């Protein structure tokens, strides 16, 4: 699986395009729909995955759904289980803390997690916003720590990082 980041909007949110050949999933289309559409080109979009519904992660959602006529998956429509959408297989984990609707998508074969604003390079998402909770964040971090160190975390903002590196260097872990 190839992962491309399209940085969008004033908060520089990472919209990810997950590619298997000419097929793809969109993760967190935060803004600038035309920029995302240009990056997609002629490839087939199967679905849109949302890590949480803060404005900077869903700003282009309506435009992309109108263009591609694909389903949207988020906390309200998911269960904690394995999913397969086209060639993409992933596990859903609810990871509240930054927001009550935070979801992590774990692509086990690729050793990849799409974490939204749950974890950043050497930091975590804010918990002082509406529906945020430090107590829930701590529970989610404890759960995340059970996974292998070689998983790459793709956050909603900033650079990707390795889970093992965050376990060693992130003060919140």
Secondary structure as UniProt FT lines:
FT   STRAND          2..8
FT   TURN            9..12
FT   STRAND          13..20
FT   TURN            21..22
FT   STRAND          23..27
FT   HELIX           33..40
FT   TURN            41..42
FT   STRAND          44..49
FT   HELIX           55..58
FT   TURN            59..60
FT   HELIX           61..68
FT   STRAND          71..73
FT   HELIX           75..77
FT   STRAND          82..85
FT   TURN            86..87
FT   STRAND          88..94
FT   TURN            100..101
FT   STRAND          103..107
FT   TURN            108..111
FT   STRAND          112..116
FT   STRAND          119..120
FT   TURN            121..122
FT   STRAND          123..124
FT   TURN            130..131
FT   HELIX           134..144
FT   TURN            145..146
FT   TURN            149..150
FT   STRAND          152..155
FT   STRAND          161..162
FT   HELIX           163..169
FT   TURN            171..172
//
